[in-house]
Amino acid sequence: MKKDNIILVGMPTSGKSTIGVILAKILGYNFLDADIVIQEKENRKLSEIIETEGVDGFIDIENRINTGIEAQKTVIATGGSVVYGREAMEHYKNIGRVVYLKVSMDVLTKRLKNVKQRGVVMREGQTLVSLYNERSVLYEKYADIVIDEKNHSMEEVVADLLAVL
């Protein structure tokens, strides 16, 4: 299997889906949103899965479904919590290059207004800061490429990513 996919990881609102669509168009690749695949396979919204199964149950489902995604010449936008699934991340590293779209805590706080509605996977009593700190380490660990978004526009982030690819 060729490693011709690009897998985007990062915090919610880092632009994985938006940048993914633009990147796929420019490269002539397919685009796949892993969260939508989960919703289709489970026949319910992410927020419903989290509500019903709890955080750990959701992470298990997310890990299983992401591990089963087979694609070629595809930009894959993952859910922010995909990095909790070791098997999913090893699978993604086998089928493509993992790109971490890094946003600062500052930018994240500005962009992320409604954590609940957004379906962000957070444990009871967890803060956005502790979630950010916990996940950043994992994103860095699995990333083949890190793109620091700074205060760049989506176009600038895409240009930065294309330059590295």
C-alpha positions as CSV (number, residue, x, y, z in Angstrom):
1,M,0.0,0.0,0.0
2,K,1.3,3.4,-1.0
3,K,1.5,6.1,1.7
4,D,-0.2,8.6,-0.6
5,N,-2.8,10.0,1.8
6,I,-2.6,13.1,3.9
7,I,-4.1,12.8,7.4
8,L,-4.9,16.0,9.2
9,V,-5.0,16.0,13.0
10,G,-5.4,18.8,15.5
11,M,-7.7,20.5,17.9
12,P,-11.3,21.3,17.1
13,T,-11.5,24.5,15.0
14,S,-7.9,24.0,13.7
15,G,-9.4,23.9,10.2
16,K,-8.9,20.2,9.4
17,S,-12.1,20.0,7.3
18,T,-11.8,23.4,5.7
19,I,-8.1,23.1,4.9
20,G,-8.7,19.4,3.9
21,V,-11.2,20.3,1.2
22,I,-9.1,23.1,-0.2
23,L,-6.0,20.8,-0.2
24,A,-7.8,18.0,-1.9
25,K,-9.0,20.2,-4.7
26,I,-5.5,21.6,-5.3
27,L,-3.8,18.2,-5.2
28,G,-6.6,16.4,-7.2
29,Y,-7.2,14.1,-4.2
30,N,-10.4,12.8,-2.6
31,F,-11.6,14.3,0.7
32,L,-12.9,12.3,3.6
33,D,-14.1,13.6,6.9
34,A,-13.6,10.8,9.5
35,D,-16.3,12.3,11.8
36,I,-18.9,12.0,9.1
37,V,-17.8,8.4,8.5
38,I,-18.4,7.7,12.2
39,Q,-21.8,9.3,12.1
40,E,-22.8,7.3,9.0
41,K,-21.6,4.0,10.4
42,E,-23.2,4.6,13.8
43,N,-26.3,6.2,12.3
44,R,-26.2,9.0,14.9
45,K,-24.5,12.3,15.6
46,L,-21.2,12.5,17.4
47,S,-22.8,14.3,20.3
48,E,-25.4,11.5,20.7
49,I,-22.6,8.8,20.6
50,I,-20.7,10.7,23.4
51,E,-23.9,11.2,25.4
52,T,-24.9,7.6,25.1
53,E,-21.6,5.7,25.2
54,G,-19.6,8.2,27.3
55,V,-16.1,9.5,26.4
56,D,-14.4,6.1,26.6
57,G,-17.1,4.4,24.5
58,F,-16.9,7.1,21.9
59,I,-13.1,6.8,21.8
60,D,-13.4,3.0,21.3
61,I,-15.9,3.5,18.4
62,E,-13.7,6.3,16.9
63,N,-10.6,4.1,17.1
64,R,-12.3,1.1,15.5
65,I,-13.8,3.1,12.6
66,N,-10.7,5.1,11.9
67,T,-8.6,1.9,11.9
68,G,-10.9,0.6,9.2
69,I,-10.7,3.5,6.9
70,E,-8.9,2.5,3.6
71,A,-8.2,5.2,1.1
72,Q,-5.7,6.3,-1.6
73,K,-4.9,9.8,-2.8
74,T,-7.2,11.1,-0.1
75,V,-7.0,14.0,2.3
76,I,-8.5,12.7,5.6
77,A,-9.8,15.1,8.2
78,T,-9.9,13.4,11.6
79,G,-11.8,14.2,14.7
80,G,-9.7,16.0,17.4
81,S,-9.8,13.0,19.7
82,V,-8.5,10.5,17.1
83,V,-5.0,10.6,18.8
84,Y,-6.4,8.7,21.8
85,G,-6.7,5.6,19.5
86,R,-3.2,4.1,19.2
87,E,-4.4,1.6,16.5
88,A,-6.0,4.3,14.4
89,M,-2.9,6.5,14.6
90,E,-0.6,3.6,13.7
91,H,-3.0,2.7,10.8
92,Y,-2.9,6.3,9.5
93,K,0.9,6.5,9.8
94,N,1.0,3.3,7.6
95,I,-1.3,4.7,4.9
96,G,-0.1,8.3,4.7
97,R,1.6,11.4,6.2
98,V,0.1,12.8,9.4
99,V,-0.1,16.5,9.5
100,Y,-0.7,18.3,12.8
101,L,-2.4,21.7,12.3
102,K,-1.3,23.5,15.4
103,V,-3.2,26.4,16.8
104,S,-2.3,28.4,19.9
105,M,-4.5,28.2,23.0
106,D,-5.3,31.9,22.3
107,V,-6.7,31.2,18.8
108,L,-8.5,28.1,20.0
109,T,-10.4,30.0,22.7
110,K,-11.4,32.7,20.2
111,R,-12.7,30.1,17.7
112,L,-14.3,27.6,20.0
113,K,-17.4,29.2,21.3
114,N,-19.6,26.2,22.2
115,V,-17.7,23.1,23.3
116,K,-20.8,21.0,23.9
117,Q,-22.5,21.8,20.6
118,R,-19.3,21.2,18.8
119,G,-19.1,17.6,20.1
120,V,-15.7,18.1,21.7
121,V,-14.6,15.0,23.5
122,M,-13.9,16.1,27.1
123,R,-14.0,14.3,30.4
124,E,-16.2,15.5,33.3
125,G,-14.5,18.6,34.9
126,Q,-11.8,18.9,32.2
127,T,-10.9,22.4,31.0
128,L,-10.1,23.4,27.5
129,V,-6.5,24.2,28.7
130,S,-6.0,20.8,30.2
131,L,-7.5,19.2,27.0
132,Y,-5.2,21.2,24.8
133,N,-2.1,20.3,26.9
134,E,-3.0,16.6,27.0
135,R,-3.7,16.4,23.2
136,S,-0.8,18.6,22.0
137,V,1.7,16.0,23.2
138,L,-0.1,13.3,21.3
139,Y,-0.4,15.3,18.1
140,E,3.3,16.1,18.2
141,K,4.1,12.4,18.8
142,Y,2.2,11.1,15.8
143,A,2.9,14.0,13.4
144,D,5.1,13.6,10.3
145,I,4.7,17.3,9.6
146,V,3.7,20.1,12.0
147,I,2.1,23.3,10.5
148,D,2.0,26.1,13.1
149,E,-1.0,28.2,12.0
150,K,0.1,31.3,14.0
151,N,-2.4,34.0,13.0
152,H,-2.5,32.9,9.3
153,S,-5.5,32.8,7.1
154,M,-6.7,29.5,5.8
155,E,-5.0,30.3,2.4
156,E,-1.7,31.0,4.1
157,V,-1.9,27.7,6.1
158,V,-2.7,25.8,2.9
159,A,0.3,27.5,1.2
160,D,2.5,26.6,4.1
161,L,1.4,23.0,4.0
162,L,1.8,22.7,0.2
163,A,5.4,24.1,0.5
164,V,6.2,21.3,3.0
165,L,4.5,18.5,1.0
